[in-house]
Amino acid sequence: MPRSAPVDGFRLAFDRIGSGHPVVLLHGWPGDRTDYRAMVPRLADTCDLVVPDLRGFGGSDKHPADPAGQYDAAAQARSVVALVAELGLDRPVLAGYDVGSRVAQSVAGRHPDLVRALVVAPPLPGIGRRILDPDAQQEFWYQAFHRLDLAEAVIDGNPAALRAYLLHFWSHWSGPSFTPDEETLAHLVSVYGTPGAFTASLNWYRAGAGSVATSVREAAPAPGDRIAVPTTVLWPEFDPLFPRAWSDRVDDFFADATLQLVDGAGHFAPREYPEAFAAAVRAATAGPA
């Protein structure tokens, strides 16, 4: 398994498969680079796919650094930008969901000339203080929990507790026709189950990068400061975290966004609708240079 050169002392584990236009696929929580297992065969014939584990996840480094400086979206973006440069990728398409969506947006916002296009699923900006509504907070309780030492004490290094915890999210956040398979769950328990690994994955939330903290402080940019990279937004029907009504302000944050509704699916984009996600990525690689 190749690993990147260090950035801020973090090396990223990554897979590289296929040939053609470069595409970087960014995973979510609770997941790792294997989130894209079903998409890779659909793209490898025409795309040079780079699929990393983000800082604190999978085979990448998990340093006990200050979360606010080393695990937020800007820090994760620094590692992705450096990986793009290290591998000589020429204006890749960045695709992601969950944590990976935020990181892709951060890269595009800071380095628009580096990116050809974005293909992202929620979270997206524009939610604002709606995330504090009682119904929403019933879903987002875990983000406050992840910032407590209790989360580490109860779950980290405890395979049975970890399995039950991860299964809750994979079952509850997915659409009605999706069932998490045992192989996927066993893999996640193995990579999150090493002592310290679960806690490292929480550093995203402890850095204040979760959707609650991000949404309540967001403000729509001036039109000239919107993300200029062409962006395809895939919004599923049954994501309990991000209802479709929250897609109404995407254009306030992106200068060139296309919204595609995905029926029947929930939160886990690359596993629940790999065909639609891969088709959107392929279309983005064929768009204007």
Secondary structure, 3 states (H helix, E strand, C coil): CCECCCECCECCEEEEECCCEEEEEECCCCCCHHHHCCCHHHHCCCEEEEEECCCCCCCCCCCCCCHHHHCCHHHHHHHHHHHHHHCCCCCCEEEECCHHHHHHHHHHHHCHHHCCEEEECCCCCCCHHHHHCHHHHHHCHHHHHCCCHHHHHHHCCCHHHHHHHHHHHHHHCCCCCCCCCHHHHHHHHHHHHCCCHHHHHHHHHHCCCCHHHHHHCCCCCCHHHCECCCEEEEEECCCCCCCHHHHHHHHHCECCEEEEEECCCCCCHHHHCHHHHHHHHHHHHCCCC
